[in-house]
Amino acid sequence: MSTSALSPARFPQRFLPVVATFAVFVVTFGAGSIRYENFASGQVVANLFVDNSFLIVLAVGMTFVILTGGIDLSVGAVAALSTMIAAATLNAGWPPLLSIITVLGSGATLGLLMGLVIHHFEVQPFIVTLAGMFLARGLCFLISVESVSITEPSFREFASGAITLPGDVTLTYSVVIALVVVLAALYVLHLTRFGRTVYAVGGSESSARLMGLATSRAKVGVYVVSGFCSALGGLLFSLYMLSGYGLHAVGMELDVIAAVVIGGTLLAGGTGYVVGSVVGVLVLGTVQSLISFEGTLSSWWTKIVIGALLLAFIVLQRLIVRRQA
């Protein structure tokens, strides 16, 4: 019998960052369960999804962009703009469905415009989406400089609705929407030609072009997906806050990028998984929950822990890339 036949199956290194992220989630949640009474409950786990459903949707869109080697700094501002459009149109008497379509259409259109500029003018995504961030944030204050409460009855009723699971665990409808978005993203990325092209562009755009793949469509399309997810995330955020405000979601784009990177998506593109991004969001949510349970720590400790985790995962990514080279 040969030696290779006796050796254990080699674990694919591309899954290593996702496994590491899941391990961090288990360790942080386990530490909370040991230290705090009632931390290890179904409702605390459910609250990780309830409090971060909008962040999960934003992270899905950002995963598409980073897989191509790009970046989208406008997601937080587009989410804030979405809350303002939703609040303004609903309070003006628009039917909720028309308001939602307007919000989603605005986000996707803004993403399309940024994608077209990035592709056709060969401008760095960092610069274009930075401009998009300022544009979206500025448009918020054209609608109103004050916070606008959403008073539309059906919208408020949907926001307060809950699904009761066994064990008296409750989830909001926003969680269901976020999970549907995750499933849709998994299908698109792994079972469609567009998704395979996204991975190919991130791995090597020139090789993908030589293979006859529609690289242009993928490079523009990921920003449309990100814009759509930003708008949908903004809608979920408005359900969470029941208001629109130009200063909503300030700095959220950095939280989203951190979650995606901690979730194992390479900043250079080509490698990463939506599931990893979701676990990355859960890690951030768990850290926030730990600080809330502690009660004596400032919320800035969340930023400190996230910064340390982000640095650790970037170093891990570099080590994996060097080993594969």
Disulfide bonds with the S-S distance in Angstrom:
none
